[in-house]
Amino acid sequence: MRGLTITEVEEATEFGTKVETGLESLKHYLWYGMVARHGYAVGRRHRV
């Protein structure tokens, strides 16, 4: 197996960072969505 060139390593690292960032965004999005739904449900319950 041949060694990776610097460019390939950089590209792989960049791709990994993009994937990580995407997962973080998704986690935040899901978390905020859950909190918003929960807050909305609690708010409705309190208003009634």
DSSP file (Angstrom, degrees, kcal/mol; ACC not computed):
  #  RESIDUE AA STRUCTURE BP1 BP2  ACC     N-H-->O    O-->H-N    N-H-->O    O-->H-N    TCO  KAPPA ALPHA  PHI   PSI    X-CA   Y-CA   Z-CA
    1    1 A M              0   0    0      0, 0.0     2,-0.1     0, 0.0     0, 0.0   0.000 360.0 360.0 360.0 131.5    0.0    0.0    0.0
    2    2 A R        -     0   0    0      1,-0.1     2,-0.1     0, 0.0     0, 0.0  -0.426 360.0-102.7 -81.7 158.0    1.4    3.4   -1.0
    3    3 A G        -     0   0    0     -2,-0.1     2,-0.2     1,-0.1    -1,-0.1  -0.369  37.5-105.8 -74.4 156.6    1.6    6.3    1.4
    4    4 A L        -     0   0    0     -2,-0.1     2,-0.1     1,-0.1    -1,-0.1  -0.589  31.3-125.1 -81.1 144.4   -0.8    9.1    1.3
    5    5 A T     >  -     0   0    0     -2,-0.2     4,-2.2     1,-0.1     5,-0.2  -0.444  26.4-107.7 -81.8 164.2    0.3   12.4   -0.1
    6    6 A I  H  > S+     0   0    0      1,-0.2     4,-2.8     2,-0.2     5,-0.2   0.908 120.6  53.8 -57.3 -43.2    0.0   15.6    1.9
    7    7 A T  H  > S+     0   0    0      1,-0.2     4,-2.8     2,-0.2    -1,-0.2   0.916 108.3  48.5 -60.0 -44.7   -2.8   16.8   -0.4
    8    8 A E  H  > S+     0   0    0      2,-0.2     4,-2.5     1,-0.2    -1,-0.2   0.898 112.0  49.3 -63.0 -41.0   -4.8   13.6    0.2
    9    9 A V  H  X S+     0   0    0     -4,-2.2     4,-2.6     2,-0.2    -2,-0.2   0.929 112.4  48.0 -64.0 -44.8   -4.3   13.8    3.9
   10   10 A E  H  X S+     0   0    0     -4,-2.8     4,-2.7     2,-0.2    -2,-0.2   0.912 112.4  48.9 -62.3 -43.1   -5.5   17.4    3.9
   11   11 A E  H  X S+     0   0    0     -4,-2.8     4,-2.5     2,-0.2    -1,-0.2   0.914 112.4  47.9 -63.3 -43.0   -8.5   16.6    1.7
   12   12 A A  H  X S+     0   0    0     -4,-2.5     4,-2.6     2,-0.2    -2,-0.2   0.903 113.0  48.7 -64.0 -41.3   -9.5   13.7    4.0
   13   13 A T  H  X S+     0   0    0     -4,-2.6     4,-2.5     2,-0.2    -2,-0.2   0.918 111.7  49.1 -63.9 -44.0   -9.1   15.9    7.1
   14   14 A E  H  X S+     0   0    0     -4,-2.7     4,-2.4     2,-0.2    -2,-0.2   0.908 112.0  48.7 -62.0 -43.0  -11.2   18.6    5.5
   15   15 A F  H  X S+     0   0    0     -4,-2.5     4,-2.5     2,-0.2    -2,-0.2   0.921 110.8  50.6 -63.1 -44.4  -13.9   16.1    4.6
   16   16 A G  H  X S+     0   0    0     -4,-2.6     4,-2.5     1,-0.2    -2,-0.2   0.895 110.3  50.0 -59.5 -41.3  -13.8   14.7    8.1
   17   17 A T  H  X S+     0   0    0     -4,-2.5     4,-2.8     2,-0.2    -1,-0.2   0.906 110.0  50.4 -64.7 -41.9  -14.2   18.2    9.5
   18   18 A K  H  X S+     0   0    0     -4,-2.4     4,-2.5     2,-0.2    -2,-0.2   0.910 111.4  48.0 -62.1 -42.9  -17.1   18.9    7.2
   19   19 A V  H  X S+     0   0    0     -4,-2.5     4,-2.4     2,-0.2    -2,-0.2   0.925 112.8  48.6 -63.7 -44.6  -18.8   15.6    8.3
   20   20 A E  H  X S+     0   0    0     -4,-2.5     4,-2.5     2,-0.2    -2,-0.2   0.921 112.1  48.6 -61.2 -45.0  -18.2   16.5   12.0
   21   21 A T  H  X S+     0   0    0     -4,-2.8     4,-2.6     1,-0.2    -1,-0.2   0.902 111.0  51.2 -61.7 -41.9  -19.6   20.0   11.5
   22   22 A G  H  X S+     0   0    0     -4,-2.5     4,-2.4     1,-0.2    -1,-0.2   0.901 110.5  48.1 -62.1 -42.2  -22.6   18.6    9.7
   23   23 A L  H  X S+     0   0    0     -4,-2.4     4,-2.7     2,-0.2    -2,-0.2   0.899 111.1  51.0 -66.3 -40.2  -23.3   16.1   12.5
   24   24 A E  H  X S+     0   0    0     -4,-2.5     4,-2.7     2,-0.2    -2,-0.2   0.936 111.2  48.3 -61.0 -46.3  -23.0   18.9   15.1
   25   25 A S  H  X S+     0   0    0     -4,-2.6     4,-2.9     1,-0.2    -2,-0.2   0.913 112.1  49.3 -59.5 -44.0  -25.4   21.1   13.1
   26   26 A L  H  X S+     0   0    0     -4,-2.4     4,-2.8     2,-0.2     5,-0.2   0.912 110.8  49.7 -63.3 -43.3  -27.8   18.1   12.9
   27   27 A K  H  X S+     0   0    0     -4,-2.7     4,-2.8     2,-0.2    -2,-0.2   0.933 113.5  45.9 -61.1 -46.1  -27.6   17.5   16.6
   28   28 A H  H  X S+     0   0    0     -4,-2.7     4,-3.2     2,-0.2     5,-0.3   0.921 112.7  51.0 -62.1 -43.6  -28.2   21.1   17.4
   29   29 A Y  H  X S+     0   0    0     -4,-2.9     4,-2.3    -5,-0.2    -2,-0.2   0.931 114.0  43.2 -60.2 -47.6  -31.1   21.2   15.0
   30   30 A L  H  X S+     0   0    0     -4,-2.8     4,-2.4     2,-0.2    -1,-0.2   0.907 115.2  49.8 -64.9 -42.1  -32.7   18.1   16.5
   31   31 A W  H  X S+     0   0    0     -4,-2.8     4,-2.6    -5,-0.2    -2,-0.2   0.938 113.3  44.8 -63.8 -47.7  -32.1   19.3   20.0
   32   32 A Y  H  X S+     0   0    0     -4,-3.2     4,-2.9     1,-0.2    -1,-0.2   0.887 112.4  53.0 -64.1 -38.1  -33.5   22.8   19.4
   33   33 A G  H  X S+     0   0    0     -4,-2.3     4,-2.5    -5,-0.3    -1,-0.2   0.907 110.7  46.7 -61.7 -42.7  -36.5   21.2   17.6
   34   34 A M  H  X S+     0   0    0     -4,-2.4     4,-2.7     2,-0.2    -2,-0.2   0.931 114.3  46.7 -65.0 -46.8  -37.1   18.9   20.6
   35   35 A V  H  X S+     0   0    0     -4,-2.6     4,-3.1     2,-0.2     5,-0.2   0.907 113.0  50.0 -62.8 -42.7  -36.9   21.8   23.0
   36   36 A A  H  X S+     0   0    0     -4,-2.9     4,-2.5     2,-0.2    -2,-0.2   0.929 112.9  45.7 -63.3 -45.4  -39.1   24.0   20.9
   37   37 A R  H  X S+     0   0    0     -4,-2.5     4,-2.5     2,-0.2    -2,-0.2   0.925 115.0  47.7 -62.4 -44.1  -41.8   21.3   20.6
   38   38 A H  H  X S+     0   0    0     -4,-2.7     4,-2.8     1,-0.2     5,-0.2   0.930 113.1  47.9 -63.1 -46.5  -41.5   20.6   24.3
   39   39 A G  H  X S+     0   0    0     -4,-3.1     4,-2.7     1,-0.2    -1,-0.2   0.888 111.8  50.6 -60.9 -40.1  -41.7   24.3   25.2
   40   40 A Y  H  X S+     0   0    0     -4,-2.5     4,-2.4    -5,-0.2    -2,-0.2   0.920 112.0  46.8 -64.6 -44.7  -44.7   24.7   22.8
   41   41 A A  H  X S+     0   0    0     -4,-2.5     4,-2.2     2,-0.2    -2,-0.2   0.917 114.5  46.7 -64.0 -44.5  -46.5   21.8   24.4
   42   42 A V  H  X S+     0   0    0     -4,-2.8     4,-2.3     1,-0.2    -2,-0.2   0.913 111.9  51.8 -64.1 -42.8  -45.8   23.1   27.9
   43   43 A G  H  X S+     0   0    0     -4,-2.7     4,-1.9    -5,-0.2    -2,-0.2   0.906 110.2  48.0 -60.2 -43.1  -46.9   26.6   26.9
   44   44 A R  H  X S+     0   0    0     -4,-2.4     4,-1.7     1,-0.2    -1,-0.2   0.906 110.3  52.0 -64.7 -41.4  -50.2   25.3   25.5
   45   45 A R  H  < S+     0   0    0     -4,-2.2    -1,-0.2     1,-0.2    -2,-0.2   0.898 111.0  47.7 -62.8 -40.6  -50.8   23.2   28.6
   46   46 A H  H  < S+     0   0    0     -4,-2.3    -1,-0.2     1,-0.2    -2,-0.2   0.847 108.9  53.7 -70.9 -33.6  -50.3   26.3   30.9
   47   47 A R  H  <        0   0    0     -4,-1.9    -1,-0.2     1,-0.3    -2,-0.2   0.854 360.0 360.0 -69.5 -34.0  -52.5   28.5   28.8
   48   48 A V     <        0   0    0     -4,-1.7    -1,-0.3    -5,-0.1    -2,-0.2   0.517 360.0 360.0 -68.5 360.0  -55.5   26.2   29.0
